[in-house]
Amino acid sequence: MNYLAIDASTEACSVALKITDATSNSTIYSRYDLCPQSHSLQLLPMVDAVLNEADIKLSQCDGLIFGRGPGSFTGVRIGVGVAQGLAFAADLPVFGVSSLQAMAQLAFIKHQQTHVLAVIDARMSEVYNGYFILDENNLMQLQRLVDQQGEAVTAPERLSERLTNLSTKHVYGVGTGWDAYSEQLSVLKNNSGAPDILFPSAKAMLAIGEAAFKRGEGVAAEDAQPVYVRDTVSWKKLPGR
């Protein structure tokens, strides 16, 4: 089975392609770049690059995985739009992966962490956040916290309330929120300083998406949906504007 993953939900832009041959040997081709404001220019060339490197056509893939957010509103929309266009063209099912879950999965891949708190700077003095625990299939799974929510957008000083009764002794932090609000958040993770994992990557989304496709959770391109977590955005007009 062959799967293509793309992500543009944050400042990072990435693409990954997993090819599995008849003997069940897999090869992953990937591209990753920090390119704020350039996602719309980068994504399709990255897709072409991995397909050419693997010497296959998009139609030879079995599913398309995309980063569904939360993150940059513009980036999420670009990623979903490109995913839909590619999937329509090649008649592929799609599956959206949380950017928070992807970062948690990357913490397991890189550091074998099993309890991860993913926190992204959401601007407007808030952070997107989600707590994940590794399951028996080596996939990070979102946990419902005391407020009975999974992913949420929270004021940094209120995040500890979501973690009530949860020991942070073994909690590993990932994402941009830790550095942006270090004074309020640093006590909630066991890794010191700014995390080395700041953004999601398409490569980390492959395992999550592939498992979902095997469970029959792929959907048609027109049903691909972004997840913003924050439902409304309040724009404050600058003085004199």
Secondary structure, 3 states (H helix, E strand, C coil): CCEEEEECCCCEEEEEEEEECCCCCEEEEEEEEECCCCHHHHHHHHHHHHHHHHCCCHHHCCEEEEEEECCCHHHHHHHHHHHHHHHHHHCCCEEEEEHHHHHHHHHHHHHCCCEEEEEEECCCCCEEEEEEEECCCCCEEECCCCCCCCCEEECHHHHHHHCCCCCCCCCEEECCHHHHCHHHHHHHCCCCCCCCCCCCCHHHHHHHHHHHHHCCCCECHHHCCCCCCCCCCCCCCCCCC
